[in-house]
Amino acid sequence: MKLAVIAHDGKKAEMVAFLLQNKEFLKEADIVATGTTGSHAEKAGLTVHKFLSGPMGGDAQIATLVAEKKIDLVFFFRDPQGKHPHEPDIQMLMRLCDVHNIPLTTNPAGAQLLLEGYANRKQK
């Protein structure tokens, strides 16, 4: 499984906590992340491939992988209360997930369901 993880600043701790709670399941996953989210994950002991930070183009780099169907799932924990100067990149990433039928979630509850669904699909 190739998983992309992105989190706005106010959600990075929540993303890291989610990844750690699911560490056993994710041990064989190939995880890619935007730069700052990836740095937080690495500090928690996780192995990730980091791209640029979101505002510097990391969202767009992950969107490229989505368009090439090189990503299986996207977890983008968004902060709905904040303003984000790279909102066009965020919208592009979400649009490409829809265009290429790549599962995307924006919160931990949805991420948990996607992981469980992915695991069930692989067992069949």
ABEGO torsion letter per residue (X at the ends): XBBBBBBBAAAAAAAAAAAAAAAAAAAABBBBBBAAAAAAAAAAGBBBBBBBBAAAGAAAAAAAAAAAGABABBBBBBBAABBBAAAAAAAAAAAAAAAAGBBBBABAAAAAAAAAAAAAAAAX
